[in-house]
Amino acid sequence: MPATHVFETQDGATYTTSNGAPVAEPYAAGKIGNSGPLLLQDFHHIDLLAHFDRERIPERVVHAKGAGAHGYFEVTHDITDLTCAALFNKVGNKARITIRFSTVGGESGSADTARDPRGFAIKIRTEEGNLDWVFNNTPVFFIRDPAKFPHFIHTQKRDPQTHLKDPDMFWDYLSQNPESTHQVMILFGDRGIPDGYHHMHGYSGHTFKFVKEDGSFVYTRIHFRVRGGFKTIPAEKATELAGSNPDYGIEAMFNAIEKGDYPTYDVFVQTMTVEQAEKFKWNHLDLTKVWPHGEFPLRPIGKAVLNENPKNYFAEIEQVAFSPSHVVPGFEASADPVLQSRLFSYPDTHRHRLGVNYQQLPVNAPIVPIANFQRDGAMTFASQGSRPNYQSSIQPLTYQKKRANYIHRHEKFIGHALLDLTEISELDFEQPRALWNKVFDDGARERFIKNVAGHLGGAKSAEVKKRQLAVFTTVDKNLGDRLASALGIPPVGPIKVKSASESWRFKSTLAD
């Protein structure tokens, strides 16, 4: 048997080469004479340079800048009526977790205080494998059509010619895709800049499914609500910190955990039956809509506590790989098209960034033994010994008991293959209108106008400004008129949209 590898070293350890040979002088290099050329035979120096040239892996295309910590998730309420997942089979069950928070659009060196949504990804190490909840700090998102996502992210990055962030690109995209309005209003409201990473809520946004042993299910959306409330930073303070301390969020969370001020979250779910989904006013899978709490109340299920900072940021946070496709029995993805697209995209980017064996890295490895037919590939170190890499009758694996077939008309889909793009209707403006009229107070409305005018005012295109102004006017005429005044341009009328009665209905995709 090969010797056990030792990856962690203690202070005072002997300095060695990467193959373990002791080195007398780390700064020395083999040369011919005091000023002669270097010797290729000096493996330590060549290996030092070669590793240095390769020590930066590709940064994440989105969510590049972030902070993370470890802790635990504890089940506090019985939800065995919702799911057969082993994690939830008993109140008091605990699982070790890693959470990574992040900004979305900026590079790895960008400021933590940018006006940007925040990623809120949780890896829960259960006895049935890893369950990843890959959430955001807002309950909705900009899109509901998956093909729009790469295009949207491109507009949040840098202009291909100038290599600068471009307000025209930003607002040009949003004004052409008005379903983004709900998220835009949250982004440019007070919650658009959280006070660090550990003072914000997290939301699944997507619709998932809790599944029982018999195959029956309910739809669910998950909420992490931070104790102490969602704290924000005024725009002026955020701008100041971006210059004086761009790593403010990372530093604040690290210091809080070191002092024992552990970020703690109460975890809730909303649930919706298939019958409720068919009668729901909005598409229950629509990522741009919330489920009203009055109709679908929050139900407590657990708490999450972050009580351990990483020992090595690269190994434990930069290399942590989340995916909504990492699920366990009792928890499944819904038919949400954006979620379905993410099920492919996330593992694909991990294979590119970290390698095909990214799940073998310590921070990603599940706590349960792995047994399958996947072998080899770059950087494999858990090859499963001599077990056959096919379905063998000589040395067979055992298999999970098949779940009962649960047949429901609700998920018996019919229809022709087609290229589909959702349409904008009056339903897309009801929730943003409620946000403006019922959630924002006078001060929040004033700050929203100032924030949008400051950013949209930087766009050079008069057409882009008018088109986005028309979107806001469709939300509310007072909002549109106040924003026009702040921009110093004439008011515009609303955009034309379909009526609510002409909008999408779930029953149209179901078999009779």
N, C-alpha and C positions, 0 to 999 in steps of 0.2 A: 504494500500500500504506500502511496506517496506521502511524504511528510505533510503535516498541517501547515498551511500558509499563514504567516503572521503579517497582517496588514497594518495593525496598530502598533506604534512604538512608544516607549516611555521616554521622558526627559533623561538625559545622560546616556542614551543608547550610543553604541559605536557607529560612527558614520561609515556607510558602505556604498558600493556601486549598486545599480539596480539588480544585479545578479547576486548580491549579498557579500561581495568581497570587501574587506576593510580597506579604507583609504587613509593615508597618512596626512595629506594636506589637500583639503577640498578646493583651494584656489590655485593650486599648481597645475601646469600643463606641460606635457612632454615636448621637449624641443631639442634640436641639435645645437649645443652651445647656449650661452646666455641670450644671444639675440638671433639664434638660428630659426629656421622654419619649424612648424609644428610637426609632430609625429602622428601619423594615422593610427599607430598601434596604441595610442593612449585612449583606451576604451572609455574611461571615466569622462574625459573631456568631450569626446565625440558624442557619447550618449547624453551628456548634459545639454549640448547644443541641439541635438536632434529632438530631444524631448521638449526643450524650450520652444522650438519651432512649431511644435504640434500641441501645445498645452491649452490652446483655446479651441473649444468645440464650437460648432455653429450656434449662435444664440437663437432663441425662440423667435419665430417670425412675428408672433404676437405674444404679449405677456413677457417680454424680455427682461424687464426690470421688476424685481420682486424681493420679498422677505418671507422667511418661513420659520416654523418651530414645530416641536413635537408635543404630544400630550395624550389625552385619552378621551374616548367617547363613552358615556355611561347611559344605559337604558333606565329611564326614570318612570315610565308609564307603560302599561300593558297594551300592546297593539297586535296581539296574536289573532285578533279578529280580522286583521288586515293582511298579514303576510306570514309565510312559513319560514322566512329567513331566520337562521339559527341565532344571529345576533340579537334578534328581538323576541326570543322564545322565553325570556325570563327578565323581570325587573331586577336591576342590579348588574346585569351583564356589562362587562367593560371590554374595550378594544383599544389598542395603541393606535394613535393617529399621527399623521404629518399633515400640516396645512401650509400651503404656499399662497401668499397674497401677492398681487402684482398690478401694475398699470397695464393698459392694453396696447396702446399705439406706439409708445416711445421705445427707443433703443435701451440697451442695458445700462448705459450711463446717463439716462434722462432723469429728470427731477421726480421725486416721489409726490410732489404737490401739484402735478399737472392736473388740469381739468380733463378728466378721462374716467371711464368706468374702471372698476377694479376687479381683477380675477380673485376668486375665493375658492380654491381647490382643496379637497380633503381626501386623503387616502386612509381608509379604515381597514385595519388588518384583522379580519374575522377568521373564525375556525373553518369557514367554507371558502376562504380565499379573500383577495383584496377587493373591497368595494370602494370605487372612486366616485365621489360627488364633485363634479367639476362645475362650479357655480360662479356667479358674479355678485357684485354688491348692489345690483339693481334688479328689481323683479321682472323687468322686461328687457328687450334688446331692440336694435335698430331694424332688423330684417325678419322675415318669415319664409323667404325663398332662399334655399341653400346656395344656389349659384351666384347670388349677390355678394356673398361674404368675401371672397378674394378681392372683388372689385372695390367693395367698401373699405377694406383694410388698406388697399393701395392708396386711396384718397386721404387716409390718415397718416401716410408715410411722407416721403420726400418727393418733390417734383423731379421727374427724370432729367430735366435740363439744368435747373438751378440748384438742385440738391437741397432745397429749402422747404420747410413746411409751408403749405399754400392754402390760405383761406378760401380761395376760389375753388380749388379741388374739393375741399371739405364741404362747402355749402352747395356747390354744384350737384354733388351726389345726393345730399340730403333733400334738396329741393325737388329733385326728380323722383324721389322715393318717399312720399309723404307718410307711409306707414311707420317711418322712423320718428315721427313727431313726439310720441309719448316718451321715448327714451331721450330725445333731444331736450325736452322740457325738464326731465330729471337731471340731465347732465349739466344744463346751464342754470339750474336752481341751486339752492344751498347745498344739497347733498352731492353736487358735482365734484367737490374737493373734500374728501374725508380728512379728519385730523389723525394722520398716521394710518397704518394698516390695521391696527387692533381696536379701533373704535368705530367699526362699521358692521352692518348686518350682511348676511349672505343669503342668496336666493337661488333655487334651482332654475328659475325662469322657465325651463322646459317642463313639459308634462311627462312624468314617468308612470310606472305601474307597480303597485304592491300586489303580489300574487300569492294565493293560498295553495295548499296542497292539492286541492281538487282542480286547480287551473283557473278558478274564478279570480277576478281582479277588480281593483278600483284604481282610478287615475289618481295621481298625487302630485303635489308641488311641495317643496321642502323649504323651510325658513330657518336660518340661524340668526337669532336676535341677541346681540351682544349686551351683556349686563352693564348698566350704566348709560345705555342709550347710544344712538348714532351721533357721533360728534363731528363737527365740520370746522373748516378754516375759512375765514373771509378771503376773498380773491386777492386783496392787497397783501395780506400776510403770506398767502401762498406764493405770490410772485417774489416777495422778499426772501422767503426760504429757498426758493428755486435757485437763487444766486448765492445765498450765504451757507446753506446746508442742503444740497440736493438729495442727500440720503437721510433726510429727516425721519421718514417713515420707518426705515430699517433700524435706525439708531433708537428711536423712541420705543419700538416694540422690544428690541433686544434688552434695553435697559429696564423696562418694566418687568420682564420675566426674570432678569437677574435679581431684581429687588424683591421678588416674590409677589408682585402685583400681576397675577396670572390672568390673561384674557379668558373670559368665560362666556359661553353662549348657551342660551336655552334654545332647544331645537323643537320645532313644530312641523306638522304637516297639515296641508289641506287635502281633502279627499273628495272625489266626484265619482258617482256611480255611472255605469254606461247609460242608464236611463236618463240621468241628469245631463250627461254629455250631449245626448241627442236633442234635448230640449233647451240647452244653454243658448243664451242670446248671441254669444260670440263663439267662434271656433275654439273648442277647448284645447286645441293643439297650438294655437296662435301665440308665438313668442313675443308679440308686441302688445299683448293684453294681459291684465291681471285677472285673477278670480276674486270677485268681491268677498271680503271677509264676512259680511253679513249673511251672505248666501252659503259660503263655504268657510266656516270658522276655523281658526287655528286650533289644532289639537296637539298638546304636548306629548313628546315621545322620549326626549333625552336631554342631556347636556354635554357640552364639549369644553375641555379645559386645556389650555396651552401652558405647560409648566416646565418645558425643557428647551433651551436654546441649542442649536446645532453645534457640534464640536468642530465640524469642517463644512463651511458653506457650500463648497463645490460638490462634495460627495453627497451631502444630505439634502440640499435645496436645489442647486443648479442641475443635478442629475436626477432629481425626482421626476417621475413621468406619470402624469395623470391621464386617464381616458374615460369618457362616459361609457365605453364598451367594457370596462372592467367592472362587471356586476357579479352578483352571487344569486343562488336560487332564492326566489321570493321577491326579487327586485328586477324590473325589466324596463327597457326603453319603450316609449310609445311610438306611434307612427308619425310623430312630428318630423317633417322633412328636414329641418335644420339639424335636429338632433341625430337623425339617421345619417346625415352627411358627416357629422362629427364622429360618429362611431368608426368611420374609416379614417378620417383625416388625422385624428390624434395619434393612434398607433403608427400611422405611416410617417408622421414627422419624427416620432421617437426613434424609429428604425434608421432614419436619415441622420438625426442628431447624435444619437447615442449608440446605434448599432442594433443588429437584429436580436441580440441577447440582452436588451435593456432591462428585461424583467429579472435578470440574474443579479443586477447590481444590488448591493445590500439594502439601500433605501427603498428599492422597488420590490424586492423579493417577498413573497407571501410567507406567513409563518407556518403554513401547512406544507407537507412534502409535495413536490411536483412529480407527476408521472404522466408522460405522454410520449408521442413518437417524434418530437422535434429534437434534432441533434445538431451539433457542430456549429459552424458559422464563426465569424470573428469574435474573439474575446470570450468564448464560452469557457466556463469553469465549473459548471454543474451538468455534467454529461450523463447522469443517471446510470453510471456504471455499465454493467454487462446486459442490462435489460434489453430485449429485442426492440427495435424501432419500427415495429409493425404489429398488427393485431394477432398475437401469437397464441396458438393452442397449447404450446409447450410451457410457456411462462406467461399465462394470461394476466391481464389487469382486471380489477373489478370495476364495475360501472354503477353510477348513481341510478337508483330506482326511477323508472320513467314516471313522469307526472301524468295524472289522468288527463285525457283530452277534454277540454272544456270548450264547447261549441256555442257561440253566441252570434246572433245575426249582426251585432254591432261591428265585429271585426271580420266579417265575411265580405271582402271587398270585390267589386266588379268594375269593369270599365275597359276602355280601349287604352292601349299604350299611347301616351301623348306627352308633348312638352308643355308643362303647365307653368303659368305665372299668375300669382294672385292679383286681384284688382282692388283698387282703392274704393271704399264706400264710406258713407256717413258713420258707420260703426267705428271706423278708425279714428274718429275725432271725439267720440263721446268720453273716453277716459282722459285724454289730454285736456278736454274742456273742464271736466270735473277737477282735475289737478289745479288748473288755473283759477277756477271760481270757488272751489270748496276747500282745497287743501292749502294752497298758498294764502298767506295773510297779506296785508298791504305792503309790509316791509319785504316779504319774499317776492312779491310781484315787482316791486321797484328794483330789487337786486337782479332779478331775472332779466328785466329790460336792459339794465346796465351791462350785464354779462354778455348777452347776445349782441347788443349794439356794438360793444367793444370788439367782439370777434368778427361778426358779419361785416362790420364797417371796414375791416381790413381787406375785404374782397374788392378786386378792381372791376369786376364785371357788373354793370348795372342790371343786366338781365338776370343774373344769379340772385342779386339782392331782391329784385321785384318778385321773382318766382318763390323764394323762401318767405318773403313777406306775405305773399298770397296764401301760403300754407298756414302761417300763424293766424292770418285773418280768418281762415276757415275754422280754426279752433275757436276763436272769439274775436269779434270785431274790435272790441276795446283793446285787446292785446295787439292786434295788427296796427291799429291807429297809433297807439303809444310807441310801438317800435318804429313805425315810419317817422314819427316826430323825432325820436332819438337819433335816427339815421339821417335826418334832414332831407327826406325824400317824400313825395306825395303818397298818400294812402292808396292801397290797391284793393280790389275786390277778392273774394274767395275763389279757390279753384273749383272746378266742376267735378263732382263725385257722384257715384251711384247712391240711390237712396238705400236706407237700411233694408227695406223690403226686397230690394234687388240683389242683396249681398249673398254670400256663400251660405249654404245650408248643408250640414253634415249628412243628412239623409240621402242627398243626391249621389253619394258614393257607395251606398249600401245595397246589398242584394235584397230583392223583395221576398 
